[in-house]
């Protein structure tokens, strides 16, 4: 059996993206959406998940919305903003964001800043 060397482009760094999350409000027109600014220290393809909750404590018994659901996204050396679209201007919400094996803390949108 022969081994084929992997090129860096063939490797998915799913175990260590080094993701950093900043919960924020994304503004589009006159509406604000619950969002997050994400960067990774190890560019690569990672599974992405986002869960939005009613209330400010990310209570798993109060789900409101989700997206990503394990979708593989190619994260390069840039920052990315993701946001929910169904609950514009609703401040009494919270979310947990995940890139690969890295998970954000609970984001409370009553206190989150505007995305920069």
Phi, psi and omega in degrees: 000131180259147177261140178252123180294144178273139170276153179305328180291342182271352187265131172259122182274044190299343182269342184211072178287336185064041183286141173239136185240136171231107177296139183199168176264124177266126182260130175223113185066232179260008182250151176242140183235146178293120185221186178209143171257123185238137168231155175234145178272341178240090181305145180166186179266127183223151173290142182237137177219145175217131179232126179252141183232150169287142182085174189256010187244009181054042179290119182297346178274359181233053181293145178242318185196163174205156171204172186090293176047044177088006178302136179276125180237138178273104179268116177270205182270032182243171170267149182230143174245126175243150180207154174275148183247351189273345187231051181306137175064012178269109185276334183276061184221164176212163182210155170236133183243145181219133173234116183056232181270359182265133182234138178288165166285171177294125179265121177265114184279359171286336184240001183289145178280176173284141177297136179249000000 
